[in-house]
Amino acid sequence: MEEGLAVEGRVEVPEEAHGQRLTTAVALTTACLAALAAYSSMLAGRSAHHSLAELNQAAIYQNQASDQWNFYQAKGIKRHVFEVQRDVLRQGASPGARALAAAYDKQVARYAAEQAQIRREAEALERRRDEAAAVASRYDVRYERLALAVAFFQLAIVVSSVAAIVRRAPLWYLGLAGGAVGLVFLLQALVMPAGSAARAS
């Protein structure tokens, strides 16, 4: 008699409850992804700014180095003029010519010393130019990683939003995977050395 009163051991969760839990999970995921996308976008903007600033500095150093090399050549021309005049005077036999040749020797030595100093300054400026260009290049790489992070975060947000609308968990998982890829690019950018401590803010 009591056989007809047997109760099933499983309790069915209504479809509406599953959908509500998925919507809540997607909402939390989307908020986190949006925050990560905003943070990545801010860092990407800073990296682009620093890259342009370093490229500008490299151009300034290049101009300064070019000025120094032009100065170096001008000193070389003056030195050469004194060398020619000295050599001509040395061929003369008069004591006045020899005395003037000795004075020109001092001018030649002075211009040679000035050229050596100018050369060192020009080469130092070229080294600073190369360092600034290298820092700009590192900021460019960092910017590219951050731009990829932003793209994957945005893609993950879109896919997760669609998952909430159609209430399909596999789409949400796909959105989570996209967010994970974006997070990898963000972490790569964060651990990359870009500039010196003073310039890396």
Buried (B, 14 or more C-beta within 10 A) or exposed (E): EEEEEEEEEEEEEEEEEEBEEBBEBBEEBBEBBBEBBEBBBEBBEBBBEBBEBBBEBBEBBBEBBEBBBEBBEEBBEBBEBBBEBBEEBBEEEEEEBEEBBEEBBEBBEBBEEBBEEBBEBBEBBBEBBEBBBEBBBBBBBBBBBBBBBBBBBBBBBBBBBBBBEEBBBEBBEBBBEBBEBBBBBBEBBBEBEBBEEEBBE
